[in-house]
Amino acid sequence: MKPIIFLFCLTLASLSHGESVGPLQTVLQSFVDKHIAPGVVVLVANKDKVLDLEAAGYASLANKTPMRKDAVFWIASMSKSLTGTALMMLVDEGKVSLDDPVEKFLPEFKGQQVKEADGTLHAPKHPITVREVMCHTSGLVLANEKGLKKTQSLQENVALFASCPLRQEPGTKYEYNNCGIDTGGRIIEVLSGMRYADFMQKRLFDPLGMKDTTFWPNEEQASRLAHTARFTADKTGLEEIKQDKDAEQRIIDKWSEGVHVPRAITADMGAATAFSYAKHYGEPAGGFYSTASDIGALCRMLLNGGTLDAKRYLSEQAMKKMSSIQTGDVPVNPSEAYGVGWSVKLKDDEGPSIGSFGHRGARRTAMWIDPKNELVMVILVERFDMTAEEQKVMYGGFMKAAVAAFGKANP
């Protein structure tokens, strides 16, 4: 009996860490076995409920900590879609139109000039619009521009962007641009009279029950952090990253101005994260942490046309604008175009139908809302240096399996 009891207890332990065997477990475990991801959490939902929530692999490779279903991930550029959703709430309220010039709300953008390749400056054919900053066609300075010194203040950063010349005529070229989305976040602040983070908390996260979505994970949330991995030197496996591991606690405390910063966060994101905790700053274009369940709640609301649990967040008209192509004839890439903070599928090669909308994050998190299949698909991983082929295997493997198992044609 003792071996049976032991195995039963081991099974319970695995279940408690989110390793229960589900319909997608074989696919997820293959990502771990192939060293594509150190660990993974996925969620599949329809309009009515969560259909599947599974985890595989490790939250920490270094400590061999099993991945939990409620693990916390840095979702990076998936934050852009949260910002786009929030902005469209203000469009619904009549406070802003996508066609409005940014300078209508942020006067520091008045008088911007276009800088040509030869260095000459001239006035743009039209001032940049809200639509253009939210779909990456504004021509604004890029976040990696040499000499661009950002601070821990959204107001100061956006004023800095406004002081730089435009890279090209607005609306003529797609350039993925954090500065544009951050500008959209600043418009939210001005129109709402609230700090960006406070608006998000009050208008989206609290009502949707997104209790783990934040710029500043606390110690308990950090204990559930999915730690980032990268290739080993010989590229035969993965290893956990440890950033600024030698940073002294007194330095972190100084930078955070006494605000507690979990060491798990500084190890994964770098000690300079302490400045964000100190100033309570978060970047609208890429700063949020979240969980699969939290992202699932947001996506289910959007799959339902802007409502969830009898509460309306967005009108059907706002939903249609946000999730449809806003880049006009400007090409993005062969597979996708861009809406208001959301990518829009032009092909169904990864699994989601044409017209699905979603976003990816820098460390390979992703979410897609597929109206045709009436599915939400969320996959969360933390991985540096994932190759294009590995991404194809992971995204396509998960989403095609999810559509096959749960799509509208497969009840």
C-alpha positions as CSV (number, residue, x, y, z in Angstrom):
1,M,0.0,0.0,0.0
2,K,2.8,2.4,0.8
3,P,4.0,2.7,-2.8
4,I,0.4,3.4,-3.9
5,I,0.0,6.1,-1.2
6,F,3.3,7.6,-2.3
7,L,2.3,7.8,-5.9
8,F,-1.1,9.2,-5.0
9,C,0.5,12.0,-3.0
10,L,3.0,12.7,-5.8
11,T,0.0,13.0,-8.2
12,L,-1.7,15.4,-5.8
13,A,1.5,17.5,-5.6
14,S,1.7,17.7,-9.4
15,L,-1.9,18.7,-9.6
16,S,-1.4,21.5,-7.0
17,H,1.4,22.9,-9.3
18,G,-0.8,22.9,-12.3
19,E,0.6,19.8,-14.0
20,S,-2.7,17.9,-14.4
21,V,-3.0,16.0,-17.6
22,G,-5.2,17.9,-20.0
23,P,-6.0,17.6,-23.7
24,L,-3.0,19.9,-24.7
25,Q,-0.5,18.5,-22.2
26,T,1.4,16.4,-24.8
27,V,1.8,19.4,-27.0
28,L,3.0,21.6,-24.2
29,Q,5.4,19.0,-22.8
30,S,7.0,18.8,-26.3
31,F,7.9,22.5,-26.1
32,V,9.7,21.8,-22.8
33,D,11.4,18.6,-24.1
34,K,12.6,20.3,-27.2
35,H,14.1,23.2,-25.1
36,I,11.8,25.7,-26.8
37,A,10.4,26.9,-23.5
38,P,11.5,26.3,-19.9
39,G,7.9,26.2,-18.9
40,V,4.5,27.2,-20.3
41,V,1.0,28.1,-19.2
42,V,-1.9,28.1,-21.7
43,L,-5.6,29.0,-21.5
44,V,-8.4,28.3,-23.9
45,A,-11.8,29.8,-23.4
46,N,-15.0,30.5,-25.2
47,K,-17.6,33.2,-24.6
48,D,-19.1,31.4,-21.6
49,K,-16.2,29.9,-19.7
50,V,-12.6,28.8,-19.5
51,L,-12.3,25.5,-21.4
52,D,-8.8,24.6,-20.5
53,L,-6.0,25.9,-18.3
54,E,-2.8,23.9,-18.3
55,A,0.9,24.2,-17.3
56,A,4.0,22.2,-18.1
57,G,7.7,22.5,-17.4
58,Y,9.4,24.8,-14.9
59,A,8.8,28.3,-13.5
60,S,12.5,28.2,-12.4
61,L,15.0,26.1,-14.3
62,A,17.6,26.8,-11.7
63,N,15.5,25.6,-8.8
64,K,13.5,23.0,-10.7
65,T,10.3,24.7,-9.5
66,P,7.3,23.3,-11.4
67,M,5.2,25.7,-13.4
68,R,2.0,26.7,-11.8
69,K,-1.2,27.6,-13.6
70,D,-1.3,30.9,-11.7
71,A,2.3,31.8,-12.5
72,V,3.0,35.5,-13.1
73,F,4.6,36.5,-16.4
74,W,6.0,39.7,-17.7
75,I,3.7,40.1,-20.7
76,A,5.8,43.0,-22.3
77,S,4.2,44.3,-25.5
78,M,0.9,42.5,-24.9
79,S,0.5,45.7,-22.7
80,K,-0.1,47.6,-25.9
81,S,-3.4,45.8,-26.4
82,L,-4.5,46.7,-22.8
83,T,-3.7,50.3,-23.6
84,G,-5.6,50.2,-26.9
85,T,-8.6,48.7,-25.0
86,A,-8.5,51.5,-22.4
87,L,-8.3,54.2,-25.1
88,M,-11.3,52.9,-26.9
89,M,-13.3,53.2,-23.7
90,L,-12.6,56.9,-23.9
91,V,-13.6,56.9,-27.6
92,D,-16.9,55.4,-26.6
93,E,-17.4,58.2,-24.1
94,G,-16.9,60.8,-26.8
95,K,-13.7,62.2,-25.3
96,V,-11.5,61.4,-28.2
97,S,-11.7,60.3,-31.8
98,L,-9.1,58.2,-33.6
99,D,-8.9,61.0,-36.2
100,D,-8.1,63.7,-33.7
101,P,-4.6,65.2,-33.9
102,V,-2.5,64.3,-30.9
103,E,-1.7,67.9,-30.4
104,K,-5.4,68.5,-29.5
105,F,-4.8,66.8,-26.2
106,L,-1.0,67.2,-25.9
107,P,0.0,70.7,-27.0
108,E,3.7,69.9,-26.9
109,F,3.2,68.1,-30.2
110,K,2.3,71.3,-32.0
111,G,4.9,72.4,-34.6
112,Q,6.5,69.0,-35.1
113,Q,8.7,68.7,-38.2
114,V,9.6,65.8,-40.5
115,K,13.4,65.2,-40.8
116,E,14.4,64.0,-44.2
117,A,17.4,61.7,-44.9
118,D,19.6,64.7,-45.8
119,G,18.8,66.4,-42.5
120,T,16.3,69.0,-43.8
121,L,13.2,69.7,-41.8
122,H,9.7,70.6,-43.0
123,A,6.2,70.6,-41.7
124,P,4.2,67.3,-42.1
125,K,1.3,67.1,-44.5
126,H,-0.9,66.6,-41.4
127,P,-0.3,66.5,-37.6
128,I,0.0,62.9,-36.3
129,T,-3.3,61.5,-35.2
130,V,-4.4,59.3,-32.3
131,R,-5.0,56.4,-34.8
132,E,-1.4,56.7,-36.1
133,V,0.2,56.6,-32.7
134,M,-1.8,53.5,-31.8
135,C,-1.1,51.6,-35.0
136,H,2.6,52.4,-35.4
137,T,2.3,54.7,-38.4
138,S,3.0,58.1,-36.7
139,G,6.6,58.5,-37.7
140,L,7.5,59.3,-34.1
141,V,11.0,58.8,-32.7
142,L,11.8,55.2,-31.9
143,A,12.4,54.0,-28.3
144,N,15.9,52.8,-29.2
145,E,17.0,56.1,-30.7
146,K,20.5,57.0,-29.6
147,G,20.5,59.7,-27.0
148,L,16.9,59.4,-26.1
149,K,16.9,59.5,-22.3
150,K,13.7,58.4,-20.8
151,T,12.7,59.0,-17.2
152,Q,10.2,57.4,-14.7
153,S,7.5,59.9,-15.8
154,L,5.1,59.3,-18.6
155,Q,4.4,63.0,-19.0
156,E,8.1,63.8,-19.3
157,N,8.8,60.9,-21.7
158,V,6.0,61.9,-24.0
159,A,7.1,65.5,-24.0
160,L,10.6,64.2,-25.0
161,F,9.1,62.3,-27.9
162,A,7.3,65.4,-29.1
163,S,10.5,67.4,-29.1
164,C,12.1,65.0,-31.6
165,P,11.5,65.3,-35.3
166,L,9.3,62.8,-37.1
167,R,11.1,60.1,-39.0
168,Q,8.8,60.3,-42.0
169,E,5.4,61.6,-43.1
170,P,2.7,60.4,-40.7
171,G,0.6,57.6,-42.1
172,T,3.1,56.5,-44.8
173,K,5.1,53.7,-43.1
174,Y,4.6,51.1,-40.4
175,E,7.3,51.1,-37.7
176,Y,6.7,49.2,-34.5
177,N,7.0,52.0,-32.0
178,N,6.7,51.9,-28.2
179,C,6.8,55.7,-28.1
180,G,3.5,55.9,-30.0
181,I,1.7,53.6,-27.6
182,D,3.1,55.5,-24.6
183,T,1.7,58.6,-26.2
184,G,-1.7,56.9,-26.3
185,G,-1.2,56.1,-22.6
186,R,-0.5,59.8,-21.9
187,I,-3.7,60.8,-23.7
188,I,-5.6,58.5,-21.4
189,E,-4.1,60.3,-18.4
190,V,-5.0,63.8,-19.8
191,L,-8.6,62.8,-20.7
192,S,-9.4,60.9,-17.6
193,G,-7.6,63.1,-15.1
194,M,-6.0,60.0,-13.6
195,R,-2.6,58.4,-13.7
196,Y,-2.5,55.7,-16.4
197,A,-2.0,52.9,-14.0
198,D,-4.9,54.1,-11.8
199,F,-7.2,54.3,-14.8
200,M,-6.3,50.7,-15.9
201,Q,-6.9,49.5,-12.3
202,K,-10.2,51.2,-11.8
203,R,-11.8,50.8,-15.3
204,L,-10.4,47.4,-16.4
205,F,-8.5,45.3,-13.9
206,D,-10.8,45.6,-10.8
207,P,-14.1,45.1,-12.7
208,L,-12.7,42.2,-14.7
209,G,-11.1,40.6,-11.6
210,M,-7.6,40.8,-13.0
211,K,-6.0,40.6,-9.5
212,D,-2.5,39.8,-10.7
213,T,-2.1,42.3,-13.5
214,T,0.3,45.0,-12.3
215,F,3.5,47.0,-13.1
216,W,4.9,46.2,-9.7
217,P,4.5,42.6,-8.5
218,N,4.5,42.2,-4.7
219,E,6.4,39.6,-2.9
220,E,3.6,37.0,-3.1
221,Q,3.2,37.6,-6.8
222,A,6.9,37.4,-7.3
223,S,7.0,34.0,-5.6
224,R,4.9,32.8,-8.5
225,L,7.1,34.5,-11.2
226,A,8.0,32.5,-14.3
227,H,11.7,33.1,-14.6
228,T,13.2,33.8,-18.0
229,A,15.5,31.3,-19.8
230,R,17.9,31.5,-22.8
231,F,20.1,29.2,-24.8
232,T,23.1,27.7,-23.1
233,A,26.4,28.7,-24.6
234,D,26.5,25.6,-26.8
235,K,22.8,26.0,-27.7
236,T,21.9,22.5,-26.7
237,G,19.6,23.5,-23.9
238,L,18.2,26.4,-21.8
239,E,19.5,28.1,-18.7
240,E,17.8,30.6,-16.4
241,I,19.0,34.2,-16.6
242,K,20.1,36.1,-13.5
243,Q,20.4,39.8,-14.1
244,D,22.5,42.0,-11.7
245,K,22.8,39.1,-9.3
246,D,25.6,40.8,-7.5
247,A,23.7,44.0,-6.9
248,E,23.8,44.9,-3.2
249,Q,20.5,45.2,-1.4
250,R,21.4,48.6,-0.1
251,I,21.8,49.9,-3.7
252,I,18.4,48.5,-4.7
253,D,16.8,50.0,-1.6
254,K,18.4,53.4,-2.5
255,W,17.1,53.2,-6.0
256,S,13.6,52.2,-4.9
257,E,13.6,55.0,-2.3
258,G,12.7,52.4,0.3
259,V,9.9,50.7,-1.6
260,H,10.2,47.0,-1.4
261,V,11.3,45.3,-4.6
262,P,11.2,41.5,-4.7
263,R,14.7,40.1,-5.6
264,A,13.0,37.7,-8.0
265,I,11.9,40.7,-10.0
266,T,15.4,42.3,-10.1
267,A,17.0,39.0,-11.0
268,D,14.7,38.6,-14.0
269,M,14.4,42.3,-15.1
270,G,17.5,43.9,-13.7
271,A,18.2,46.1,-10.6
272,A,17.1,49.3,-12.4
273,T,13.5,48.0,-12.0
274,A,13.8,49.6,-8.6
275,F,13.4,53.0,-10.1
276,S,10.0,52.1,-11.4
277,Y,8.9,50.9,-8.0
278,A,10.1,54.1,-6.5
279,K,8.2,56.4,-8.9
280,H,5.2,54.1,-9.3
281,Y,5.9,54.2,-13.0
282,G,4.8,51.7,-15.6
283,E,5.1,51.9,-19.4
284,P,1.9,51.6,-21.4
285,A,3.7,50.0,-24.3
286,G,5.2,47.1,-22.4
287,G,5.4,47.1,-18.6
288,F,2.6,44.8,-17.3
289,Y,2.9,41.5,-15.6
290,S,-0.1,39.2,-15.6
291,T,-1.4,35.6,-15.5
292,A,-3.2,33.4,-17.9
293,S,-6.4,33.7,-16.0
294,D,-6.3,37.5,-15.9
295,I,-5.5,37.8,-19.6
296,G,-8.3,35.2,-20.3
297,A,-10.8,37.4,-18.5
298,L,-9.9,40.4,-20.7
299,C,-10.0,38.3,-23.9
300,R,-13.3,36.7,-23.0
301,M,-14.8,40.2,-22.6
302,L,-13.6,41.1,-26.0
303,L,-14.7,37.8,-27.6
304,N,-18.2,38.6,-26.2
305,G,-18.2,41.9,-28.1
306,G,-17.2,44.1,-25.2
307,T,-19.2,42.6,-22.4
308,L,-18.6,40.2,-19.6
309,D,-20.9,39.1,-16.8
310,A,-23.6,41.5,-17.8
311,K,-21.2,44.5,-17.7
312,R,-20.4,46.4,-20.9
313,Y,-16.8,47.7,-21.3
314,L,-16.8,48.6,-25.0
315,S,-19.5,49.2,-27.5
316,E,-19.7,47.0,-30.6
317,Q,-18.6,49.9,-32.7
318,A,-15.5,50.5,-30.6
319,M,-14.8,46.8,-30.7
320,K,-15.0,46.7,-34.5
321,K,-12.6,49.7,-34.9
322,M,-10.1,48.4,-32.4
323,S,-9.9,44.9,-33.8
324,S,-9.9,45.8,-37.5
325,I,-7.1,47.1,-39.8
326,Q,-6.2,50.7,-39.0
327,T,-3.0,50.9,-41.0
328,G,-4.9,51.4,-44.3
329,D,-2.8,50.5,-47.4
330,V,0.5,50.7,-45.4
331,P,1.9,47.1,-45.2
332,V,2.8,45.6,-41.9
333,N,3.9,42.0,-42.8
334,P,2.4,39.3,-45.0
335,S,0.6,37.6,-42.1
336,E,-0.7,40.5,-40.1
337,A,-1.9,44.1,-40.1
338,Y,-2.5,46.3,-37.1
339,G,-5.6,47.8,-35.3
340,V,-5.7,50.0,-32.2
341,G,-3.1,48.3,-30.1
342,W,-3.9,44.9,-31.5
343,S,-2.4,42.8,-34.3
344,V,-4.9,41.5,-36.9
345,K,-4.5,38.2,-38.7
346,L,-4.4,38.2,-42.5
347,K,-3.6,34.5,-42.7
348,D,-4.6,31.5,-40.7
349,D,-1.2,29.8,-40.8
350,E,-0.8,29.7,-37.0
351,G,-4.2,28.4,-36.2
352,P,-6.4,31.4,-35.5
353,S,-8.7,32.4,-38.3
354,I,-8.3,35.4,-40.6
355,G,-9.6,38.4,-38.8
356,S,-8.5,37.1,-35.4
357,F,-6.8,39.8,-33.2
358,G,-4.2,39.5,-30.5
359,H,-0.6,40.4,-29.6
360,R,2.8,38.9,-28.6
361,G,5.3,39.9,-26.0
362,A,9.1,40.2,-26.1
363,R,9.7,37.0,-24.2
364,R,7.2,35.1,-26.4
365,T,3.9,35.4,-24.5
366,A,0.9,35.7,-26.8
367,M,-2.9,36.0,-26.9
368,W,-5.4,35.7,-29.7
369,I,-9.1,36.2,-29.9
370,D,-10.7,34.2,-32.8
371,P,-14.3,35.2,-33.4
372,K,-14.8,32.6,-36.1
373,N,-13.9,29.7,-33.9
374,E,-15.3,31.6,-30.9
375,L,-12.1,31.0,-28.9
376,V,-9.6,32.8,-26.7
377,M,-6.1,31.4,-26.9
378,V,-3.4,32.5,-24.4
379,I,0.1,31.1,-24.2
380,L,2.6,32.4,-21.7
381,V,6.4,31.6,-21.7
382,E,9.5,33.5,-20.7
383,R,12.3,32.9,-23.2
384,F,15.1,35.0,-24.6
385,D,16.5,34.3,-28.1
386,M,13.8,32.0,-29.3
387,T,14.4,31.4,-33.0
388,A,11.8,32.0,-35.7
389,E,11.5,28.3,-36.3
390,E,10.9,27.6,-32.6
391,Q,8.3,30.3,-32.5
392,K,6.6,28.7,-35.5
393,V,6.6,25.3,-33.7
394,M,5.3,26.7,-30.4
395,Y,2.6,29.2,-31.5
396,G,1.4,26.9,-34.4
397,G,1.6,23.8,-32.3
398,F,-0.5,25.2,-29.4
399,M,-3.0,27.2,-31.4
400,K,-3.7,24.6,-34.0
401,A,-4.2,22.0,-31.2
402,A,-6.5,24.4,-29.4
403,V,-8.6,25.0,-32.4
404,A,-8.8,21.3,-33.2
405,A,-9.8,20.5,-29.6
406,F,-12.1,23.4,-28.8
407,G,-13.0,25.3,-32.0
408,K,-16.6,26.0,-33.0
409,A,-16.5,23.1,-35.4
410,N,-15.3,20.8,-32.6
411,P,-17.7,21.2,-29.7
